[in-house]
Amino acid sequence: MASLEQCRAALDRLAQNLSTSADGTVRGAAAVDRSLSCRITDLDVTFVGRLVDGTLTDVTAVPGPPPDRAQIRLAMTGDDLVAMVDGELHFARAWGSGRVKLEAGFRDLLRLRTLL
């Protein structure tokens, strides 16, 4: 089971990947300003922050479910988060099989498919 520190490091790597590799259609998809929550189900913790122009900002960990309803909401195990960021788990397959849950508005879903 991935630790809280490993999950935080994975989110930091995801933020770095978004900010440094976003170009072309990916940059267009990343050019949003949305609240974001990522619930790590096996650790009973939620990372909350903002996705702003392809960068995750103001990321903090809160115990339990998210305190507020974010515009983009993810839920998964810590191992799945680490595997996705490391490229070992394909987001679409994980989402399709129910390992990763994603809730967002339709326009955000269309943008996020390019990023994830």
Residue pairs with C-beta under 8 A, 6 or more apart in sequence:
1 42
1 43
1 77
1 78
1 79
2 10
2 40
2 42
2 43
2 77
2 78
2 79
2 81
2 82
3 43
3 78
4 40
4 43
4 45
4 61
4 78
6 78
6 82
7 40
7 43
7 45
7 47
7 78
7 81
7 82
8 47
8 59
8 61
10 81
10 82
10 84
10 85
10 86
11 38
11 47
11 56
11 59
11 81
11 85
13 85
14 56
14 85
15 55
15 56
15 59
17 85
18 30
18 51
18 54
18 55
18 56
18 115
19 54
19 55
22 29
22 30
22 54
25 114
26 54
26 114
26 115
27 54
28 111
28 114
29 111
29 112
29 113
29 114
29 115
30 51
30 53
30 54
30 111
30 115
31 53
31 54
32 51
32 52
32 53
32 108
32 111
33 50
33 51
33 52
33 53
34 50
34 51
34 70
34 71
34 72
34 104
34 108
35 48
35 49
35 50
35 51
35 68
35 70
35 71
35 72
36 48
36 49
36 50
36 51
36 56
36 70
36 71
36 72
36 73
36 74
37 46
37 47
37 48
37 66
37 70
37 72
37 73
37 74
38 46
38 47
38 48
38 74
38 75
38 76
38 81
39 45
39 46
39 65
39 66
39 73
39 74
39 75
39 76
40 46
40 47
40 76
40 77
40 78
40 81
41 75
41 76
41 77
42 77
42 78
42 79
43 78
44 63
44 64
45 61
45 62
45 63
45 64
46 61
46 62
46 63
46 64
46 65
46 66
47 59
47 60
47 61
47 62
48 59
48 60
48 62
48 66
48 67
48 68
48 70
49 56
49 57
49 58
49 59
49 60
50 56
50 57
50 58
51 57
51 72
66 73
71 104
71 105
71 108
72 102
72 103
72 104
72 108
72 112
73 101
73 102
73 103
73 104
74 100
74 101
74 102
75 100
75 101
76 84
76 94
76 99
76 100
76 101
77 99
80 89
80 94
80 99
80 100
83 89
84 90
84 91
84 94
84 100
84 116
89 99
91 100
91 116
92 113
92 116
94 100
95 101
95 102
102 109
102 112
104 112
